[in-house]
Amino acid sequence: MTKLLRSQAGQALVEFSLAVIVLMVLVIGVVEAGRAVWNYNTLSNAVREGSRYAIVHGGAAADPAGPTPNNAQVELQVEQFASGLDTGDLTVTSTWLDGNNNKGSRVRVSATYDFDTIFSSLLGIPAVTMTSTSTLNITN
């Protein structure tokens, strides 16, 4: 009788360990999905704030932002609003679609972010590249 109870206890331990592994993978997956959504939301908000900065600081502004190859003012604004993101993995580009910063012209701010998951570091899976773009008309 004792031998039978011991073998059932061993079987329960094996089943429990298999179930815990599956459960932990699911929990980590849900947490990673939540982190991904949070990072994408932060990236999108930062790009909207960068494009807002560009349209408010048009040619008539006291400190205008303008069509330069790499507009540092707009990039800095995006980085300031990208709190929690690694700015080393963040690439920001600003493009004045009409070639000037006059009222009514368009500006596009884009950013890409390389999101590293827990699985990417453990399993060697490459980072997920997130992209967000905002295009607005200059108001000033």
C-alpha positions as CSV (number, residue, x, y, z in Angstrom):
1,M,0.0,0.0,0.0
2,T,2.8,2.4,0.9
3,K,4.5,1.8,-2.5
4,L,1.3,2.6,-4.3
5,L,1.0,6.0,-2.5
6,R,4.6,6.9,-3.2
7,S,4.2,6.3,-6.9
8,Q,1.0,8.4,-7.0
9,A,2.8,11.2,-5.2
10,G,5.6,11.1,-7.8
11,Q,3.1,11.1,-10.6
12,A,1.3,14.2,-9.1
13,L,4.7,16.0,-8.7
14,V,5.5,15.4,-12.4
15,E,2.0,16.5,-13.5
16,F,2.3,19.6,-11.3
17,S,5.7,20.6,-12.7
18,L,4.5,20.2,-16.3
19,A,1.4,22.3,-15.6
20,V,3.5,25.0,-13.8
21,I,5.8,25.3,-16.8
22,V,2.8,25.9,-19.2
23,L,1.2,28.3,-16.7
24,M,4.4,30.3,-16.4
25,V,4.9,30.6,-20.1
26,L,1.3,31.9,-20.4
27,V,1.8,34.4,-17.6
28,I,5.0,35.7,-19.1
29,G,3.4,35.9,-22.5
30,V,0.5,38.0,-21.1
31,V,3.0,40.3,-19.3
32,E,5.1,40.7,-22.5
33,A,2.0,41.5,-24.5
34,G,1.0,44.2,-21.9
35,R,4.5,45.7,-22.1
36,A,4.4,45.7,-25.9
37,V,1.0,47.6,-25.9
38,W,2.3,50.1,-23.3
39,N,5.5,50.7,-25.3
40,Y,3.5,51.2,-28.5
41,N,1.1,53.6,-26.8
42,T,4.0,55.6,-25.4
43,L,5.7,55.7,-28.8
44,S,2.5,56.9,-30.5
45,N,1.9,59.6,-27.8
46,A,5.5,60.8,-28.2
47,V,5.2,61.1,-32.0
48,R,1.9,63.0,-31.6
49,E,3.6,65.5,-29.2
50,G,6.5,65.9,-31.6
51,S,4.3,66.7,-34.5
52,R,2.3,69.0,-32.3
53,Y,5.5,70.8,-31.4
54,A,6.4,71.2,-35.1
55,I,3.0,72.6,-36.1
56,V,2.9,75.1,-33.2
57,H,6.5,76.2,-33.9
58,G,6.0,77.1,-37.5
59,G,7.7,80.0,-39.4
60,A,5.8,82.7,-37.5
61,A,6.8,81.4,-34.0
62,A,9.4,83.1,-31.9
63,D,11.5,79.9,-31.9
64,P,10.5,78.2,-35.2
65,A,11.1,74.6,-36.0
66,G,11.9,74.1,-39.7
67,P,12.7,71.8,-42.5
68,T,16.2,70.6,-41.7
69,P,17.5,67.1,-42.4
70,N,17.5,66.2,-38.7
71,N,15.4,68.6,-36.7
72,A,16.9,68.4,-33.2
73,Q,14.0,70.4,-31.5
74,V,11.3,68.0,-32.7
75,E,13.5,64.9,-32.0
76,L,14.1,66.2,-28.4
77,Q,10.4,66.7,-27.9
78,V,9.7,63.2,-29.0
79,E,12.4,61.8,-26.7
80,Q,11.1,63.8,-23.7
81,F,7.6,62.3,-24.1
82,A,9.0,58.7,-24.7
83,S,9.4,58.2,-21.0
84,G,10.1,54.6,-20.1
85,L,11.5,53.8,-23.6
86,D,15.2,53.3,-24.2
87,T,16.1,56.3,-26.3
88,G,19.1,54.4,-27.7
89,D,16.6,52.2,-29.6
90,L,14.4,55.2,-30.7
91,T,14.9,56.7,-34.1
92,V,13.0,59.9,-34.9
93,T,12.6,61.6,-38.3
94,S,10.7,64.8,-39.1
95,T,9.8,65.8,-42.7
96,W,8.3,69.0,-43.9
97,L,6.2,67.6,-46.8
98,D,5.8,71.0,-48.6
99,G,9.4,72.0,-48.1
100,N,8.7,74.9,-45.7
101,N,7.3,75.7,-42.3
102,N,4.7,78.2,-43.4
103,K,1.1,78.2,-42.1
104,G,-0.9,75.5,-43.8
105,S,2.1,73.4,-44.8
106,R,2.4,69.8,-43.6
107,V,4.8,68.2,-41.3
108,R,5.3,64.4,-40.7
109,V,7.0,63.0,-37.6
110,S,7.9,59.3,-37.6
111,A,9.6,57.2,-35.0
112,T,10.7,53.6,-34.8
113,Y,11.5,51.7,-31.7
114,D,13.1,48.3,-31.2
115,F,11.2,46.5,-28.5
116,D,13.1,43.7,-26.8
117,T,11.0,41.0,-25.2
118,I,12.1,38.7,-22.4
119,F,12.0,35.9,-24.9
120,S,14.3,37.7,-27.3
121,S,17.1,37.8,-24.8
122,L,16.6,34.2,-23.6
123,L,15.9,32.6,-27.0
124,G,17.8,34.9,-29.3
125,I,14.6,36.1,-31.0
126,P,15.2,39.5,-32.7
127,A,13.6,42.7,-31.3
128,V,10.2,43.7,-32.6
129,T,10.3,47.1,-34.5
130,M,7.4,49.4,-33.7
131,T,6.7,52.3,-35.9
132,S,4.4,55.4,-35.4
133,T,3.8,58.3,-37.7
134,S,1.8,61.6,-37.4
135,T,1.1,64.1,-40.1
136,L,-0.4,67.5,-39.3
137,N,-0.8,71.0,-40.9
138,I,1.3,73.8,-39.5
139,T,-1.0,76.3,-37.6
140,N,1.5,79.1,-36.8
